[in-house]
Amino acid sequence: MKTHIQEVLQLTQQHLETISQELVTDLNSVARGDYSLYKHHTPNDIYLIDIEIFADGYRPVVYLMDQDETQLGFKPLLASYPDGVLSGYDYDLDYDSYDLSDQEIDDFYEKQKDLFINWFIQCWAKVDNSGLTKPVYLMMHDDAESFDLRRNKWANDDEKWG
């Protein structure tokens, strides 16, 4: 892997480590029931909690879902990063200065996504979620697979909603 790509991935990892406590705090709030439900819903209406990561800067949002896959509320995480935690020049590739193939670019984004997901899972492991009774999933926006944060394994949509 080219040096520039390695440097950006290293900067990404360092940045994520600096905001770990903020994410853990936000996740603890959700685990304690700070769901941001729409007013006409109650916690009993929740079937599962989806934490969706939007690729534009890696913006995590909690969605509360019922069994019909209807959104009952949402809560952005890491509010001090409204454009996403990686929406900065330092965490993206400098296409103008480096001759990168399409494959190298794809590999970079896959590695950066893996870094982010692994970091998120490590932060979740520090959360007191003993009071949570609902399944909690982490997924990239529009992905067919989700990571079951309570059972620590990947699940497809059939397993998630079945």
C-alpha positions as CSV (number, residue, x, y, z in Angstrom):
1,M,0.0,0.0,0.0
2,K,1.3,3.4,-0.9
3,T,2.7,5.6,1.9
4,H,0.1,8.3,1.5
5,I,-2.7,5.8,2.0
6,Q,-1.0,4.4,5.1
7,E,-0.6,7.9,6.5
8,V,-4.2,8.8,6.0
9,L,-5.3,5.5,7.6
10,Q,-3.0,6.2,10.6
11,L,-4.4,9.8,10.9
12,T,-7.9,8.3,10.8
13,Q,-7.1,5.8,13.6
14,Q,-5.5,8.6,15.8
15,H,-8.5,10.9,15.3
16,L,-11.0,8.1,16.2
17,E,-9.1,7.4,19.4
18,T,-9.4,11.0,20.4
19,I,-13.2,10.9,20.2
20,S,-13.8,7.5,21.7
21,Q,-15.0,8.8,25.1
22,E,-17.5,11.1,23.4
23,L,-19.0,8.1,21.5
24,V,-19.0,6.0,24.6
25,T,-20.9,8.7,26.5
26,D,-23.4,9.1,23.7
27,L,-23.9,5.3,23.5
28,N,-24.4,5.1,27.3
29,S,-27.1,7.7,27.0
30,V,-28.9,5.5,24.4
31,A,-28.4,2.4,26.5
32,R,-30.1,4.3,29.5
33,G,-33.1,5.0,27.3
34,D,-32.4,8.4,25.9
35,Y,-33.9,7.4,22.5
36,S,-35.4,10.6,21.1
37,L,-38.6,8.8,20.3
38,Y,-41.3,10.6,18.4
39,K,-44.0,11.8,20.9
40,H,-46.7,9.3,19.9
41,H,-44.5,6.3,20.5
42,T,-43.3,4.5,23.7
43,P,-40.3,2.3,24.3
44,N,-42.6,-0.7,24.1
45,D,-43.1,0.1,20.4
46,I,-39.4,-0.4,19.7
47,Y,-38.5,-3.7,18.0
48,L,-34.8,-2.9,17.4
49,I,-32.3,-0.1,17.5
50,D,-30.4,0.5,14.3
51,I,-27.2,2.6,14.3
52,E,-26.6,3.6,10.8
53,I,-23.3,5.0,9.5
54,F,-23.5,7.4,6.6
55,A,-20.4,7.3,4.4
56,D,-20.3,11.1,3.9
57,G,-17.9,11.7,6.7
58,Y,-19.0,8.7,8.8
59,R,-22.0,10.2,10.5
60,P,-23.6,7.8,13.0
61,V,-27.3,8.1,13.7
62,V,-29.5,6.0,16.0
63,Y,-32.8,4.9,14.5
64,L,-35.5,3.3,16.6
65,M,-37.5,0.8,14.5
66,D,-40.8,-1.1,15.0
67,Q,-41.4,-4.6,13.7
68,D,-42.7,-3.2,10.4
69,E,-39.4,-1.5,9.8
70,T,-41.0,1.9,10.5
71,Q,-38.8,4.6,12.1
72,L,-40.1,5.6,15.5
73,G,-37.4,8.2,16.2
74,F,-33.8,9.1,15.7
75,K,-30.8,10.5,17.5
76,P,-27.6,11.7,16.0
77,L,-24.4,10.5,17.8
78,L,-21.3,12.6,18.1
79,A,-23.3,15.9,17.7
80,S,-20.1,17.9,17.7
81,Y,-19.4,16.4,14.3
82,P,-22.6,17.2,12.3
83,D,-20.9,16.5,9.0
84,G,-19.4,13.2,10.2
85,V,-16.3,12.4,12.3
86,L,-14.1,11.9,9.2
87,S,-15.3,14.8,7.1
88,G,-11.9,16.5,6.9
89,Y,-9.2,16.8,4.3
90,D,-6.8,14.9,6.5
91,Y,-9.0,11.8,6.5
92,D,-9.4,11.6,2.7
93,L,-7.1,10.9,-0.1
94,D,-5.4,13.7,-2.0
95,Y,-6.2,12.6,-5.5
96,D,-4.4,15.6,-7.1
97,S,-1.0,14.8,-5.6
98,Y,-0.9,11.1,-6.0
99,D,-1.5,8.7,-8.9
100,L,-3.8,6.1,-7.4
101,S,-5.6,3.4,-9.3
102,D,-9.3,2.8,-8.9
103,Q,-8.4,-0.4,-7.0
104,E,-6.2,1.4,-4.6
105,I,-8.9,4.0,-3.9
106,D,-11.5,1.2,-3.3
107,D,-9.1,-0.6,-1.0
108,F,-8.5,2.6,0.9
109,Y,-12.2,3.2,1.5
110,E,-12.7,-0.4,2.5
111,K,-9.9,-0.2,5.0
112,Q,-11.1,3.1,6.4
113,K,-14.6,1.6,6.8
114,D,-13.2,-1.4,8.6
115,L,-11.2,0.9,10.9
116,F,-14.3,2.9,11.7
117,I,-16.5,-0.2,12.3
118,N,-13.9,-1.9,14.5
119,W,-13.5,1.4,16.5
120,F,-17.2,1.7,17.0
121,I,-17.5,-1.9,18.2
122,Q,-14.6,-1.3,20.7
123,C,-16.5,1.7,22.0
124,W,-19.7,-0.3,22.3
125,A,-17.8,-2.8,24.4
126,K,-17.3,-0.1,27.0
127,V,-21.0,0.8,27.3
128,D,-23.1,-0.4,30.2
129,N,-25.9,-1.9,28.1
130,S,-27.1,-4.4,30.7
131,G,-30.5,-2.7,30.8
132,L,-31.1,-2.9,27.1
133,T,-33.6,-5.5,26.1
134,K,-33.8,-4.6,22.4
135,P,-31.4,-5.8,19.7
136,V,-28.9,-3.2,18.6
137,Y,-27.4,-3.2,15.1
138,L,-24.6,-1.3,13.5
139,M,-24.7,-0.9,9.7
140,M,-23.3,1.2,6.9
141,H,-26.0,3.1,5.0
142,D,-27.7,0.9,2.4
143,D,-25.7,-2.2,3.3
144,A,-27.5,-5.5,3.4
145,E,-25.6,-6.7,6.5
146,S,-25.6,-5.3,10.0
147,F,-23.4,-6.1,13.0
148,D,-25.4,-7.3,15.9
149,L,-23.7,-5.4,18.8
150,R,-25.3,-7.5,21.5
151,R,-24.4,-10.9,20.0
152,N,-21.2,-9.7,18.5
153,K,-21.8,-11.1,15.0
154,W,-22.8,-10.1,11.5
155,A,-26.4,-10.6,10.4
156,N,-28.2,-10.2,7.1
157,D,-31.6,-8.5,6.8
158,D,-33.5,-11.8,7.1
159,E,-31.8,-12.6,10.4
160,K,-32.2,-9.1,11.7
161,W,-36.0,-8.7,10.9
162,G,-37.0,-12.4,11.0
